[in-house]
Amino acid sequence: MKIELNDLEARVIGALIEKAVTTPEQYPLSLNALINACNQKSNREPVMDLDRAAVQDTLDSLVKQYLVSDRGGFGSRVTKYKHRFCNTEFGSLQFSDQELGIICVMLLRGPQTPGELRTRTNRLCRFVDVGEVEATLEALIAREDGPFVVKLAREPGKRESRYAHLFSGEVLAVEMAPAADTASDPKPKNPVIERLEHLEGQVDELRRQIEDVRTQLKNSSS
């Protein structure tokens, strides 16, 4: 089945995947918890301010597409939701932890460079270095049941090309990187830049932890 998500559907699916991995004890998610996850201020781009009706309408659409189940939360009077996007018994779409981490962060933040993906997936999976991220991206491009991501043309003044997921339709050909670009810029990354990216990742991690605590406190008080 071909999956094509609009912006709100991508945000909901990305939030469900993220919370399933990072806070399994809170998963599946209630509607209120999912709204908080979608509107989270960290690890989201753009930051959204979705109301209850918008998230519920999006969930209803995803349930009809068999991409979300509302049968979670047994023994609870509150309806809870879990994704059926991948890695479930309901479909053939299967990803490794690293592949899923990359796709999840792309659904939540859009196109990103390998360096950005390495720091922003640190709660979802582990990459030894940027080269391992690039190898995983190439695998997602080359998969027989894919491609699931595409490499974009390098932006002026940027050192790295960004990659985008293909679950929201085809990326315009003019945005795609030429094949020769894969062998360009062999210069090693500046250690200062690597250090800054590492620190940015730590700040993102702290922000996500704070948001998770806030969400848990809201859920426990409701």
N, C-alpha and C positions, 0 to 999 in steps of 0.2 A: 504494500500500500504506500503510495506517495504521500508524504507528510508536508503540508505547507501551512505554516503558522503565521497569524498576524502578530502585531507587536504585543498585544495584551496576552495572547495565547502563549507566545514565547516567554513572556515574563512569568506567567503562572507555572508553566512546565519547568522552567529553570529554577524557580523558587522551590517547587516540590522536590526536584532532584537534589538540590542543595541541602534542604533540611532532612531528607531521607538519609543522607550520608553524614552530615555534621551533627544532627541532633536526633538520632533514631528513637530515643526514648520519648520524644514529642511527636513522633510521626505514626500514623497519618495526621494531617493538619485539619483543625476546625476552620470554618470560614474566617473567623476573626484572626486566627494565627496566620492564615494564608494572606489576608489583607496586609498584616504587619510585615510579612516576609516580602511581599511584592513592593511595598512602599519603603522598605529598608533604605537608609541613607548611605550605607556602606556597600561596596561591591555591586552597585547598580548604576547603569548608565543608559538612558537618562534616569534620574530620580523621578519617580512617579508619585502621584497623590490619588490613587484609585479609591473610589468609594465602594460601599458594599454591593450596590446594584451592578457596577461594572465588573467586579470580580465574580459575582454570582452568574451573570450572563455569560462571561467567558468560561466558567466552569461548566455551565449547561451545554455550551457548544462543544467543549472538549469531551464531555461525557457522551454526547451523541456521536462523536468521532472515535469513540472507544480509546481515547488517549488518557482519560482520567476515570477513576472509579470512585463512587460515593458510597461504597459499602464497607469502608473502614470503620474503626472505632466500635467494634462489637461490645455490647454491654453498656453502651453510652447512649444517652438520649440526644446527644449532639452529633449531627452528621459530620463525618470527617472524610477527607479526600486524599487519595494517593495517585501518583501517575502510573500510567500503563504505557508510557512512551517507549521504553526499552528495558531490556534485562528482566523481563517478566515472562510468565508462562503463557501470556496471551498473544505474543507476537514473536516474529523472527529477528527483530532488530536487537542485536547484542553488541555491547561495547566493553572493552577492558576498563579497569579503573582509571587509567590515564586518559583513554579516549573519552570516557564519560565526563571526567573532570574538565577537559578542554571544552567539550560541547556545552556543558552546564554553564561555564563562565562566559562563553560566547553568547548563549541565550540571554544571560543577565546583563552583559556589558557590550555586546556587539563586536565588531572587528578589533583585533588586538595583535600585537607583535609576540613572537615566541618568548621574549624576555618578560613581557607583561603577563603572559599566560603562566609562566613558571611561578611567579610570585603570587598570583591571584588564585592559583589552584592548590595552594599549600595545605588547605584544610580538607580538600577532596581527594588528593592523591599525592604521590611523591615523584619528583623528577630529580635525577642526579645533577643535571646541568641543562643548559639551553639546547644543546645538541640533542638530548633525549626528547625534548619538546618538539623540535623540528622533525625528528624521525617519526614521532607519533602523528604529527600533522600530515606528513607525507603518506603515512599508512592510511589515514582517513581519506586522503585524496585518491589513493590508488585502489581502495577496496573494491572488490567485484560488485558488491551490492550498493556502492556509493556512486559518485563521490559525495562526501558529507561536508567537506570544507573546500575553500578555494583560496589561493594566494592572490592578494591584491597588488596592484602596481605600487611601487614605493613612492611615498609622497615627497614632494620637494623639501630638501633639508632634513629628511629623516634617514637614520642609519639602517633601520630594519623595515622590511615589508610587513604589512598586517595580513592576517588571515580572517576569513569570515565563514560562518556556517551557512549551509544551503537549505535549512529547514524553513526558510521564509521566502522561497522562490529563488530563481536564478539571479546571480549577480551580473550586472551589466558587463559585457565583454570589455568595454573600455577601462573598467576598473581592475581587470585581471592583469597580473604581472606577466611579462613576456618570459618565455622559457629560458632565455639567456640570463635572466635576472637571478636564477638560482645559483649561479656560479660567481656572481659579482661580489664586490666588497669583501675580500678575504682577510681584511685587517682584523686582528684580535680585538675583543671588546675592551675598552678602557676600564681598568680596575676600579676607578673612582665611580664610573657609571654603574658597574656591577654592584658596588657597595650601596649606592643610592637606591638601586632597584630592590636590593635586599631589605634596606630600611623601610622603603615604601611598603613592601610586603608585610613587614612586621606591624606597621601602623594599620594597614588594612585588616590584619588579623585581630588586633586589639579592638578595632572598631566593630568588627563582626561579633566578637565575643560580647561586647557591651550591648549590641543590638539583640543578641540571643538572650541575654539576661533580662533585658527589658521586656522582650516578648514573653518569656516564661513568667515574669512577675505579673504582667497584664493578664495572662491566661489563668494564673492561680487566684487572682483577685476577682475574676469575672464569674 
